[in-house]
């Protein structure tokens, strides 16, 4: 037990927890839609299920963040989050009816959508205490996503999609057990006050940042939300769809390593503009791709889009939100990243898909990314001139 409480032990727990959490995520993002399709659900029904998460994340992220900051018990909030996921998936396992599954997926999303922002908040605090870089810990999430995308793709192709929920239960059980071994990294922080949080959030630079995050997040969500559907329409197998997820996750790892070593040498806003421009290129190329293998190769651009964008955005967020509001700041970032962007991408993307086809969806995603790139550059030059 003492070994687990040491810095080396906590580092191992955090890295393992990121691995298992992203193993769950690859199931939710890539293989749950295929499972629902094999149950006979229509695209509209699957879209309705996936619209529940972004709506609930607006509330669940903020609730979890404020609870963590006020109680100074972020690890306990994570325990409850994983326990809630486990109960929801356990109830989902035998279900086949759309109405029941939609309700239970809502319960699952209530506990699943805050997990990344809470994990990032805990990891940033732990990295500071242990004198480690955030990307050197977070990259194990990418490794988990990559390994499990490949493994689940081949296994589910062999045994059938009926095992999807069972794998989800297994990964969440592992996450819950690991979260129980987490230490308390919030004990030394200042007392949380709503008035202080409001002062931080109403600053122009904070509002501009979250607005631009929303734009580029829509582009990311359009890729994430419609990739599996696009590949399946072009005749891709589950293993090839898993290979696309593998390509994106593997490509993150060297970028996270480079950012851990050299990222501090570059200013955040120009890096965010570069990542947004790469999103514009990525979505633009997806709009003209017509072979499943092209989608697989294009997912390797995840490195210069999400890899740069996410780590750099969290660095910038640290500079504008004090540590005592860390979980609340991460929660607001999660609200925009998952909630607001997910709602826009899902509703606008779904309408465009039905009316004009997938190519137009990806073109609109490219336009959102371009707008974000311009916005980041404008903010950067204004700050430099001030």
C-alpha positions as CSV (number, residue, x, y, z in Angstrom):
1,X,0.0,0.0,0.0
2,X,2.9,2.4,0.8
3,X,4.3,1.7,-2.6
4,X,1.1,2.9,-4.2
5,X,1.1,6.1,-2.2
6,X,4.7,7.0,-3.3
7,X,5.2,9.2,-6.3
8,X,6.3,6.3,-8.4
9,X,3.2,4.3,-7.4
10,X,0.9,7.2,-8.1
11,X,2.5,7.8,-11.5
12,X,1.9,4.1,-12.4
13,X,-1.7,4.4,-11.2
14,X,-2.4,7.6,-13.2
15,X,-0.9,6.2,-16.3
16,X,-2.8,2.9,-16.0
17,X,-6.0,4.8,-15.3
18,X,-5.6,6.9,-18.4
19,X,-5.0,3.7,-20.4
20,X,-8.2,2.0,-19.1
21,X,-10.3,5.2,-19.4
22,X,-9.4,5.5,-23.1
23,X,-10.0,1.9,-23.6
24,X,-13.6,2.6,-22.6
25,X,-13.7,5.6,-24.8
26,X,-12.8,3.7,-27.9
27,X,-15.7,1.4,-27.3
28,X,-18.1,4.4,-26.8
29,X,-16.9,6.4,-29.8
30,X,-16.2,3.6,-32.3
31,X,-18.0,0.4,-31.4
32,X,-21.1,1.4,-29.6
33,X,-22.6,2.9,-32.8
34,X,-21.9,-0.3,-34.6
35,X,-23.5,-2.3,-31.8
36,X,-26.6,-0.2,-32.0
37,X,-26.7,-0.6,-35.8
38,X,-26.5,-4.3,-35.4
39,X,-29.5,-4.2,-33.0
40,X,-31.5,-2.7,-35.9
41,X,-31.5,0.9,-34.9
42,X,-31.8,3.5,-37.6
43,X,-29.2,6.3,-38.2
44,X,-31.7,8.8,-36.7
45,X,-32.1,6.6,-33.6
46,X,-28.3,6.3,-33.2
47,X,-27.9,10.0,-33.7
48,X,-30.6,10.6,-31.0
49,X,-28.7,8.4,-28.6
50,X,-25.4,10.2,-29.3
51,X,-27.0,13.6,-28.9
52,X,-27.9,12.8,-25.3
53,X,-24.2,12.9,-24.2
54,X,-23.4,16.5,-25.3
55,X,-26.6,17.8,-23.7
56,X,-25.9,16.2,-20.4
57,X,-22.2,17.1,-20.4
58,X,-23.1,20.7,-20.2
59,X,-24.5,20.1,-16.7
60,X,-22.5,17.0,-15.6
61,X,-19.1,18.6,-16.3
62,X,-19.9,21.7,-14.3
63,X,-21.4,19.8,-11.5
64,X,-18.4,17.5,-11.2
65,X,-15.9,20.3,-11.5
66,X,-17.5,22.5,-8.8
67,X,-18.0,19.5,-6.5
68,X,-14.3,18.6,-6.9
69,X,-13.1,22.1,-6.2
70,X,-15.4,22.7,-3.2
71,X,-14.8,19.4,-1.6
72,X,-11.1,19.1,-2.4
73,X,-11.9,15.5,-3.1
74,X,-11.4,15.1,-6.8
75,X,-10.4,11.4,-6.4
76,X,-13.7,10.6,-4.7
77,X,-15.6,12.4,-7.5
78,X,-13.8,10.1,-9.9
79,X,-14.7,7.1,-7.8
80,X,-18.4,8.0,-8.1
81,X,-18.1,8.7,-11.8
82,X,-16.7,5.2,-12.5
83,X,-19.2,3.6,-10.2
84,X,-22.1,5.3,-12.0
85,X,-20.7,4.2,-15.4
86,X,-20.5,0.6,-14.1
87,X,-24.1,0.6,-12.9
88,X,-25.4,2.1,-16.2
89,X,-23.5,-0.4,-18.4
90,X,-24.6,-3.3,-16.1
91,X,-28.3,-2.3,-16.7
92,X,-27.6,-1.8,-20.4
93,X,-26.2,-5.3,-21.0
94,X,-29.4,-7.2,-21.5
95,X,-31.4,-4.4,-23.2
96,X,-32.6,-4.4,-26.8
97,X,-35.4,-1.8,-26.9
98,X,-34.5,1.6,-28.2
99,X,-36.5,3.6,-25.5
100,X,-34.9,1.7,-22.6
101,X,-31.4,1.9,-24.2
102,X,-31.7,5.7,-24.8
103,X,-32.6,6.3,-21.1
104,X,-29.8,4.1,-19.8
105,X,-27.3,5.7,-22.2
106,X,-28.4,9.0,-20.8
107,X,-27.5,7.7,-17.3
108,X,-24.2,6.4,-18.6
109,X,-23.3,9.8,-20.3
110,X,-24.2,11.6,-17.1
111,X,-21.2,9.8,-15.5
112,X,-19.0,9.4,-18.6
113,X,-18.9,12.9,-20.0
114,X,-17.1,14.6,-17.0
115,X,-14.4,11.9,-16.7
116,X,-11.8,13.3,-19.1
117,X,-11.9,16.8,-17.7
118,X,-11.6,15.5,-14.1
119,X,-8.8,13.1,-15.2
120,X,-7.0,16.0,-16.9
121,X,-7.5,18.2,-13.8
122,X,-6.1,15.5,-11.5
123,X,-3.2,14.8,-13.8
124,X,-2.2,18.5,-14.1
125,X,-2.1,18.8,-10.3
126,X,-0.2,15.5,-9.9
127,X,2.3,16.4,-12.7
128,X,3.1,19.7,-10.8
129,X,3.6,17.8,-7.5
130,X,5.8,15.1,-9.0
131,X,7.7,17.4,-11.3
132,X,6.5,15.5,-14.4
133,X,5.0,16.9,-17.7
134,X,1.3,16.4,-18.4
135,X,1.9,14.9,-21.9
136,X,4.2,12.2,-20.4
137,X,1.2,10.9,-18.4
138,X,-1.6,11.7,-20.8
139,X,0.1,9.8,-23.6
140,X,-0.8,6.5,-21.9
141,X,-4.4,7.4,-22.7
142,X,-3.5,7.5,-26.4
143,X,-1.7,4.2,-26.0
144,X,-4.8,2.6,-24.4
145,X,-7.0,4.0,-27.2
146,X,-4.6,2.7,-29.9
147,X,-4.0,-0.8,-28.4
148,X,-7.7,-1.3,-27.6
149,X,-9.0,0.1,-30.9
150,X,-6.9,-2.6,-32.7
151,X,-7.7,-5.4,-30.2
152,X,-11.5,-4.7,-30.0
153,X,-11.7,-4.3,-33.7
154,X,-10.3,-7.8,-34.4
155,X,-12.1,-9.5,-31.4
156,X,-15.5,-8.0,-32.2
157,X,-15.1,-9.0,-35.8
158,X,-14.5,-12.6,-34.7
159,X,-17.0,-12.9,-31.9
160,X,-19.7,-10.4,-32.9
161,X,-20.8,-7.0,-31.6
162,X,-22.9,-8.6,-28.9
163,X,-19.8,-8.6,-26.7
164,X,-19.4,-4.8,-26.9
165,X,-21.1,-4.0,-23.7
166,X,-19.3,-6.8,-21.9
167,X,-15.9,-5.3,-22.8
168,X,-17.2,-1.9,-21.7
169,X,-18.1,-3.3,-18.2
170,X,-14.6,-4.9,-18.0
171,X,-12.7,-1.6,-18.8
172,X,-14.9,0.4,-16.4
173,X,-14.3,-2.1,-13.5
174,X,-10.5,-1.7,-14.1
175,X,-10.9,2.1,-14.1
176,X,-12.9,2.0,-10.8
177,X,-10.3,-0.2,-9.0
178,X,-7.5,2.1,-10.2
179,X,-9.3,5.2,-9.1
180,X,-9.6,3.9,-5.6
181,X,-5.8,3.9,-5.3
182,X,-5.5,7.6,-6.2
183,X,-3.9,10.0,-3.8
184,X,-5.1,13.4,-2.8
185,X,-3.5,16.1,-4.9
186,X,-5.8,19.0,-3.9
187,X,-5.0,19.2,-0.2
188,X,-2.7,22.2,-0.5
189,X,-4.9,24.4,-2.7
190,X,-6.7,27.6,-1.6
191,X,-10.3,27.6,-0.5
192,X,-12.8,27.6,-3.4
193,X,-15.0,30.7,-3.8
194,X,-17.6,31.3,-6.5
195,X,-16.8,35.0,-6.6
196,X,-13.2,34.2,-7.5
197,X,-14.2,31.8,-10.3
198,X,-16.6,34.4,-11.7
199,X,-13.8,37.0,-11.8
200,X,-11.7,34.6,-13.8
201,X,-14.4,33.5,-16.2
202,X,-15.6,37.0,-17.2
203,X,-12.2,38.2,-18.4
204,X,-12.1,38.9,-22.1
205,X,-9.2,36.6,-22.8
206,X,-11.0,33.7,-21.1
207,X,-14.2,34.3,-23.0
208,X,-12.3,34.6,-26.3
209,X,-10.5,31.4,-25.6
210,X,-13.6,29.3,-24.9
211,X,-15.3,30.8,-27.9
212,X,-12.5,29.7,-30.2
213,X,-12.3,26.3,-28.5
214,X,-15.9,25.8,-29.4
215,X,-15.2,26.5,-33.1
216,X,-12.3,24.0,-33.5
217,X,-14.1,21.5,-31.3
218,X,-17.0,21.4,-33.8
219,X,-14.5,20.4,-36.5
220,X,-13.1,17.7,-34.3
221,X,-16.5,16.3,-33.3
222,X,-17.6,16.2,-37.0
223,X,-14.7,14.0,-37.7
224,X,-15.2,11.8,-34.6
225,X,-19.0,11.5,-34.9
226,X,-19.3,10.7,-38.6
227,X,-16.0,8.8,-39.3
228,X,-17.3,5.3,-38.4
229,X,-20.6,5.9,-40.3
230,X,-18.7,7.2,-43.4
231,X,-16.4,4.2,-43.4
232,X,-19.2,1.7,-42.9
233,X,-21.1,3.2,-45.9
234,X,-18.0,2.7,-48.0
235,X,-17.9,-0.9,-47.0
236,X,-15.3,-0.9,-44.3
237,X,-15.2,-3.8,-41.8
238,X,-15.1,-3.3,-38.0
239,X,-11.4,-4.1,-38.0
240,X,-10.7,-1.4,-40.6
241,X,-12.7,1.1,-38.6
242,X,-10.7,0.0,-35.6
243,X,-7.5,0.5,-37.6
244,X,-8.6,4.1,-38.3
245,X,-8.9,4.7,-34.5
246,X,-5.5,3.0,-34.1
247,X,-3.9,5.3,-36.6
248,X,-5.2,8.4,-34.9
249,X,-4.1,7.3,-31.4
250,X,-0.7,6.0,-32.4
251,X,0.0,9.3,-34.2
252,X,-0.6,11.2,-30.9
253,X,2.1,9.5,-29.0
254,X,5.2,11.0,-30.6
255,X,3.6,14.4,-30.6
256,X,2.9,14.2,-26.9
257,X,6.5,13.1,-26.3
258,X,7.8,16.1,-28.3
259,X,5.5,18.5,-26.6
260,X,6.6,17.2,-23.2
261,X,10.2,17.9,-24.1
262,X,10.0,21.0,-26.2
263,X,6.4,22.4,-26.1
264,X,7.3,25.1,-23.5
265,X,9.5,26.8,-26.1
266,X,6.5,27.8,-28.2
267,X,3.7,30.3,-27.5
268,X,0.3,28.7,-27.1
269,X,-1.9,30.9,-29.3
270,X,0.2,30.4,-32.5
271,X,0.4,26.7,-31.8
272,X,-3.4,26.6,-31.5
273,X,-3.7,28.4,-34.8
274,X,-1.4,25.9,-36.5
275,X,-3.5,23.0,-35.0
276,X,-6.7,24.6,-36.3
277,X,-5.2,25.0,-39.8
278,X,-4.3,21.3,-39.8
279,X,-7.9,20.5,-38.8
280,X,-9.0,22.5,-41.8
281,X,-6.8,20.4,-44.1
282,X,-7.8,17.2,-42.4
283,X,-11.5,17.7,-42.8
284,X,-11.1,19.1,-46.3
285,X,-9.3,15.9,-47.4
286,X,-11.9,13.8,-45.7
287,X,-14.6,15.5,-47.8
288,X,-13.0,14.3,-51.0
289,X,-12.0,10.8,-49.8
290,X,-13.9,7.9,-51.4
291,X,-12.0,4.8,-50.2
292,X,-12.0,3.4,-46.6
293,X,-8.2,3.1,-46.6
294,X,-7.9,6.8,-47.3
295,X,-9.9,7.5,-44.1
296,X,-7.4,5.3,-42.2
297,X,-4.4,7.2,-43.5
298,X,-6.0,10.6,-42.9
299,X,-6.6,9.8,-39.3
300,X,-2.8,10.0,-38.8
301,X,-3.3,13.7,-39.0
302,X,-4.7,13.4,-35.5
303,X,-1.1,14.0,-34.4
304,X,-0.9,17.6,-35.8
305,X,-4.5,18.4,-35.0
306,X,-5.8,17.0,-31.7
307,X,-2.3,16.2,-30.4
308,X,-1.1,19.8,-30.7
309,X,-4.4,21.4,-30.0
310,X,-5.4,19.6,-26.8
311,X,-2.1,19.8,-24.9
312,X,-1.6,23.4,-25.9
313,X,-5.1,24.4,-25.0
314,X,-4.7,22.9,-21.5
315,X,-1.4,24.8,-21.2
316,X,-3.1,28.0,-22.0
317,X,-6.0,27.2,-19.7
318,X,-3.4,26.8,-16.8
319,X,-2.2,30.3,-17.5
320,X,-5.6,31.9,-17.2
321,X,-7.3,29.8,-14.5
322,X,-5.7,29.5,-11.0
323,X,-5.1,26.1,-9.4
324,X,-7.9,26.4,-6.8
325,X,-10.3,26.6,-9.8
326,X,-8.5,23.9,-11.8
327,X,-11.4,21.3,-11.8
328,X,-14.0,24.0,-12.6
329,X,-11.9,25.4,-15.4
330,X,-11.4,21.9,-16.8
331,X,-15.1,21.3,-16.5
332,X,-15.9,24.4,-18.5
333,X,-13.4,23.3,-21.1
334,X,-15.1,19.9,-21.2
335,X,-18.5,21.6,-21.5
336,X,-17.4,23.4,-24.6
337,X,-15.3,20.5,-26.0
338,X,-17.9,17.8,-25.4
339,X,-21.2,19.5,-24.8
340,X,-21.6,22.6,-26.9
341,X,-19.4,21.4,-29.8
342,X,-21.1,18.0,-29.7
343,X,-24.5,19.5,-29.9
344,X,-23.6,21.7,-32.8
345,X,-21.7,19.0,-34.6
346,X,-24.4,16.4,-34.0
347,X,-27.4,18.6,-35.0
348,X,-25.8,20.5,-37.9
349,X,-23.9,17.5,-39.1
350,X,-26.9,15.2,-39.0
351,X,-29.0,17.7,-40.9
352,X,-26.2,18.3,-43.5
353,X,-25.7,14.5,-43.8
354,X,-29.4,13.8,-44.5
355,X,-29.7,16.8,-46.9
356,X,-26.4,16.8,-48.8
357,X,-24.2,13.9,-47.8
358,X,-21.1,13.3,-45.7
359,X,-18.8,15.4,-48.0
360,X,-20.7,18.5,-47.1
361,X,-20.5,17.7,-43.3
362,X,-16.7,17.5,-43.5
363,X,-16.5,20.7,-45.6
364,X,-18.4,22.6,-42.9
365,X,-16.1,21.1,-40.3
366,X,-13.1,22.5,-42.3
367,X,-14.7,25.9,-42.4
368,X,-15.2,25.9,-38.6
369,X,-11.5,25.1,-38.2
370,X,-10.4,27.9,-40.5
371,X,-12.5,30.4,-38.5
372,X,-10.8,29.2,-35.3
373,X,-7.3,29.5,-36.8
374,X,-8.0,33.1,-37.8
375,X,-9.4,33.8,-34.4
376,X,-6.4,32.5,-32.5
377,X,-4.0,34.6,-34.7
378,X,-6.1,37.7,-34.1
379,X,-6.0,37.2,-30.3
380,X,-2.3,36.5,-30.4
381,X,-1.4,39.7,-32.4
382,X,-3.7,41.8,-30.2
383,X,-1.9,40.5,-27.0
384,X,1.5,41.1,-28.6
385,X,0.6,44.6,-29.5
386,X,-0.8,45.4,-26.0
